[in-house]
Amino acid sequence: MKRGEVSRRQVLHIAWPIILSNLSTPLLGLVDTAVIGNLGDASLLGAIALGAVIFSFVYWGFGFLRMGTTALVAQAVGANQQREASAVFLRAAILGACIGALLLALQTPIAAASLGLLEGSKEVESAANAYFSMRIMGAPFSLALLAVMGYLLGIQATGTVLLLNLVLNGLNILLDLVFVLFLGWGVEGVALATVIAEVSTLTIGIFVLIPRLRSAGSIALSLLLNAQQLSRMFRVNRDIMIRTLCLIFAFAWFTNQGASQGDIILATNAILMQFVSFSAFFLDGFALAAETLVGSAVGARNKAKIAQSIRYVFELGILTASLLSCFFWLGGEAVISLLTNIEAVRDSTAVFIWWAIFAPIVSVWCYLLDGVFIGATKTPEMRNAMVASLIAFLGMWWLVTPQFGNHGLWLALYGYFIARTISLGYYLPGLIRDHR
């Protein structure tokens, strides 16, 4: 392969460790649920569920620490600016630690507001508050770890990302068993296990990065605090955060509107969304490949490499989405039977399952385009596309849900995926043209 070219093999080399890493994450949730679920107190299980929701939304909201770092590091590497790549990491790690420290300082109002919105029973809220108070101690480490992962993805070291995620989740699972089953520390034990795993993984990650950072040379304070680069980082992160908040709102709205149609529809959508989440584990691998490959090509100002990266990522991503849809078509009913034994819910999912079956094929386009635009740091366009798509989603929901019920809700979600694809596709020619 000629220097500067991209191959399908390279795309797979980047994507498959991310896919395996994503697939390891649900195992941790299962263990958390299992160890607490066997203590005989339903309120503790509810507390873990509420706590997990809170931290998922909080940390997801700061996902720009990973995405923005990946894009900026990839571009710096593509431009052969190794010191700038190191500086990007240090800026993101310091920002993540500062945000985490701010979350620690504001933990009381954050916990009160979050638990107030989720409206659990007094017993659940009490246990969830204990979980939150312990878990929030890891916020500076968890957010700094996002910067470590972003740097490694930016330099295409996805195998190392996989190993760090296996350490994070494996140590968390081991400590879950020790703290809860052997020491009897309950929900605080689950939270403490997560904090120790985050601190340990961050420590290992920094040791892994030290030789790479040293080889790039010393970082002068003037480079680290370069006003132009800091401004660029904050602009990119701001746009990604707005995009992410729109995404969170859309899926929260979908869940809430399903709940308004009754418990059976709520349970039906919860099960079918597991198919959507499962497919995202795979498609995210190719989206991340787009981030780092397009970012590197943009840094090198190599238009041919940008086009190659987009082509191969889309070829493999669409093929994967098609295989996932085939798998859901052939095995979906069997999976649903494993997930629930409630006949009313099984009957309901049989009515709506086709929405989940075709979701990978409909959504893959916007997943991959997100990766392309993040890698190219065309974040204003991505932000604008996401805001417009959210408006389109809410408009379609308002038009079709009153007449078609849950079918209308899923149709609106499909419209959201398609609107994201069309709006990002509108900007795509300009992205390629700007990097000749």
Buried (B, 14 or more C-beta within 10 A) or exposed (E): EEEEEBEEEBBBBBBBBBBBBBBBEBEBBEBBBBBBBEBEBEBBBBBBBBBBBBBEEBBEBBBBBBBBBBBBBBBBBBBEBBBBBBBBBBBBBEBBBEBBEEBBEEBEEBBEEBBEEBEBEEBBBBBBBBBBBBBBBBBBBBBBBBBBBBBBBBBBBBBBBBBBBBBBBBBBBEBBBEBBBEEEBBBBBBBBBBBBBBBBBBEBBBEBBEEBBEEBEEBEEEBBEBEEBBEBBBBBBBBBBBBBBBBBEBBEBBBEBBBEBEEBBBBBBBBBBBBBEBBBBBBBBBBBBBBBBBBBBBBBBBBEBBBBBBEBBBEBBBEBBEEBBEBBBEEBEEBBEEBBEBEEBBEBBEEBBBBBBBBBBBBBBBBBBBBBBBBBBBBBBBBBBBBBBBEBBBEBBEBBBEEEEBBBBBBBBBBBBBBBBBBBEEBBEEBBEEBE
